[in-house]
Amino acid sequence: MSPDDSTKGKRISRWSRIGAAFVRLLGRTWRMRVTHDDAVRTARATNTPIVFSLWHGQMLPLLYAHRDEGVTVLISEHADGEIIARIATDFGFRTVRGSTSRGAARALLGLSRVLEDGGELAITPDGPRGPAKSIAPGVGVVARRAGVPVIAAAASASKAWRLKSWDKFMIPRPFATVHVAYSDAVHMTTADGASDEGLRAAMELAEQRANA
């Protein structure tokens, strides 16, 4: 390992520890409300694997809401992905690295294995670089191959900071009320276009429920 790699590794480690501590401290002040989670509870009661689909900009409160549940998240191999991966691991998530644009084949194989083993996935169809609220094909491909439902998840906050990033990344402020809601289960068994339409409708429904 070169000195530059060592310095980079230490920097990533430091920022991931700071990030995890910050989110944990901030999350303890949030008032969490979860509604319309019937599809999630039904799937878990019947040991049915789930693919959660969420917008990249709403990732933070949803990671906190699902902490320590053993969900596997798809995280990009870009520079900031390592920090996010370490924070997610600290919150009890498993990770698969890659995206539909980089490391796609390996990522899809890893995700498929998680579902085959009865696990749960969380994927951002507009990540890692957008455009915001666009739908890349990865979610539908994985769910169709495994024959499992997709459940869209969304979060809103009574007060939040929004970063000046492509996804307007949301950070609920201290003592905010964070509302998490879900769509009904969507089975991705039709042609690609219809599947994308069904997924978009599910994402919009979850967001409407979270904002209600």
LINZI-V389294 format. One line per field, one symbol per residue. ss: DSSP state (H for helix, E for strand, - for the rest). phi: phi as a letter, one per 40 degrees, with the letter a starting at -180 (. if undefined). psi: psi as a letter, one per 40 degrees, with the letter a starting at -180 (. if undefined). A space follows every 50 residues. Layout:
ss=???
phi=???
psi=???
//
This chain:
ss=--HHHHHHHHHHHHHHHHHHHHHHHHH---EEEEE--HHHHHHHH----E EEE--HHHHHHHHHH------EEEE-----HHHHHHHHHH---EEEE--- ---HHHHHHHHHHHHH----EEE--------------HHHHHHHHH--EE EEEEEEE--EEE-------EEE----EEEEEE---EE----HHHHHHHHH HHHHHHHHHHH-
phi=.cdcccccccccccccccccccccccccccccbbbfbdcccccccbfcdb bcbacdcbcccccccbcgbgccbcbcccdccccccccccccgccbbchac bagccccccccccccccgcbbbbbcbccbgcdfcbccdccccccccgbcb bcbabbbcaacbccbdcfdcbdcdgccbbbabcccbccbccdcccccccc cccccccccccc
psi=hidddddddddddddddddddddddddeeihhhhiffddddddddefhii hhhiideedddddddfifeeihihhieideddddddddddeeiiihhaae ehfdddddddddddddeeaiihhheeieeaihfihieddddddddefiih hhiiiiidhiihifidefhhhhiheihhhhiiiihhhgeaiddddddddd dddddddddde.
//
